[in-house]
Amino acid sequence: MIRILGTLGLVFLVGCESISVPSLNSSSFNNKDVSGCDGSFQCHVIELPMASGCASPSGYQVYSTKALSELEAQQYEQWVMQQHVKQQADTHTCPTVYPVQALCVNKTCEAITLGK
């Protein structure tokens, strides 16, 4: 319930306030388990956009919030997006990517492809 209220709060604040994130690097998350889970409610999906302007995403990144606070989860999502944008700078193709759902399987968050 608290997570839902927090998410609703973020929805209302979009455009009004940006979250200040210190410079993020891989060492910020090296000591955190971003894949381990106890249940699927801890598994989340980040939609990775195409840099070349394609309508569909270029892929998805699955992670777990089991070992992350809400702020750390937001910072992790921003770090993943930053890394993805750097890698996609020279991509000019639009691949077919099917949406995924994140599920906890054997104590690890896994991407289950939908719509194939």
VENSUL-V674400 format. One line per field, one symbol per residue. ss: DSSP state (h for helix, s for strand, l for the rest). psi: psi as a letter, one per 40 degrees, with the letter a starting at -180 (. if undefined). A space follows every 10 residues. Layout:
ss=???
psi=???
//
This chain:
ss=lhhhhhhhhh hhhlllllll lllllhhhll lllllslllh hhssssssll llllllllss sssslllllh hhhhhhhhhh hhhhhhhhll llllllllls sssssllsss ssslll
psi=dddddddddd ddehedhihh hihiiddded ehhediidid eehihhhhih deeidiieai hhiiedeiid dddddddddd dddddddede heigihhiii hhihhffhhi hhhie.
//
